[in-house]
Amino acid sequence: MFWKKMDEHMAEENAKEEIIEELSQVKNVGAQRASLMYEQLEVRSIEELVTLAQQGELTNLSGIGKATQEKILAAALEALASTSANEEVVADEPDASSEAEEVAVEEADEPALASESSTHELPPVEVIETENIVELVTPSGEDADAQAVAEGALERFLDVLICPNCGNESFDVYGASVTCTACRREYNFQEGVADLAPPYRKGANMSQRVMESRFYSRFYEEIMRPKLTSIVTERTLREEYALSTELLDLEADSRLLDVACGTGNFTRYFAQRLDALAVHDDAAQGNSSLLVGVDLSWPMLETARKYIRRDQLEERLFLVRGDATRLPMRRGAFDRLHCAGALHLMDDIDEALRNFACVLEPGGVCVIGTFVLGEGILRKIAKRVAEIPSKFHWFSQKELYQRMERAGFEIIEESVEGDAITVKARKC
């Protein structure tokens, strides 16, 4: 009886693995999403995947929005059509022996052509599939240079990551996922976004829940963030971008981490600055910088990805879903770090600052933008009372500096405008 149950269990596991493998071959799915679809949505075939996508059920999975769902649906339909076409070809295939005779005659008639092709090496080709045409394209000239730059950026990105589960520093890359070589935990990695959030997470406070809502992320960059900025300071958001960029003192080969990047508004501004520096720096060899944005909110990262594609920055700007208090980055991996509009929302501010110092190399620059209590007794009291339900922490300048110094930073420069403060510090 025991062995019978074991055999049944093994058969079930093998069937599960086969289904997950089949689903993972669909573009924009990958092994991790396939596993989640199997477990949470009980998807057992590509046909069922198509049905759920048509019903809009895939958005129930974390990290899948409407746009991604549409891509998965299109890819799944394409996979089904391809499978049907292959089955028809196999059914209509002529007898092998008769076809072999025809091939033999053709080869006898064209000996020179066969000999010529065997003595010349063809360049590697890339297959580009369109709706009705399959083209063979050999990378050359500017395309080859762009491909080399993109591959170099991806290599630099993967080189700074660590597993949030065990701390290991190397990964195997399989299509749309990366797998830790030590603990074998698999993380989703699609369209430049690596999901390296910790396996376990405490409950989010009210402010964090707002930040992780799709409604808020949709209007964050155009309405919410500019409105908040206008309330606490006379500086415009564009001036905030310029100020942070100036304080970071970026160079053509800077390695910059933008913590709590949200929709990537600051991050994209930094990318444009780094691109401009690379153009005017021959030693940069195209662009040898590294730019990574990290945030815990999937809706924010999805919106950021949309803007990054719009601005054509997807091959040199990478995104990570991760926790600021457990940054999944190597020690000393970056020489610049930026965090704006977020430190006051973090549950453990001191732990976040220690993580900032950890991923910076000695002498690395850290620029933090946050909000202070400001002047006036009644105003300070009102802010302290509002902290209780919102968990939005208003710093005094002294408190902020003390926290940063305890984490291992030396304050270099500050800029205060109204209740907004931007601080430049160096890792000791």
Protein Blocks (a to p, Z undefined) as FASTA:
>chain_A
ZZmmmmmmmmmmmmmmmmmmmmmmpghkbjmlmmmmmmmnopabfklmmmmmmnopmmmp
ghiafklmmmmmmmmmmmmmmmmmmmmmmmmpccfklmmmmmmmmmmmmmmlmmmmmmpc
cddddddddfkbccddddehjlmmmmmmmmmmmmmmmmmpccfknopabdcdehjaccdf
klopacddeehiacfbdfbdcdddfklmmmmpmklmmmmmmmmmmmmmmmmpmbdfklmm
mmmmmmnopafkbccddehklnommmmmmmmmmmmmmmmmmklnopacdcddddfblklm
mmmmmmmmmnopmlmpccddddfklccbdehkafbdcdehklmmpfblmlmmmmmmmmpc
ehiacddddddebeajklmmmmmmmmmmnopacddfklmmmmmmmnopacfbdcdehjbc
cdddddZZ
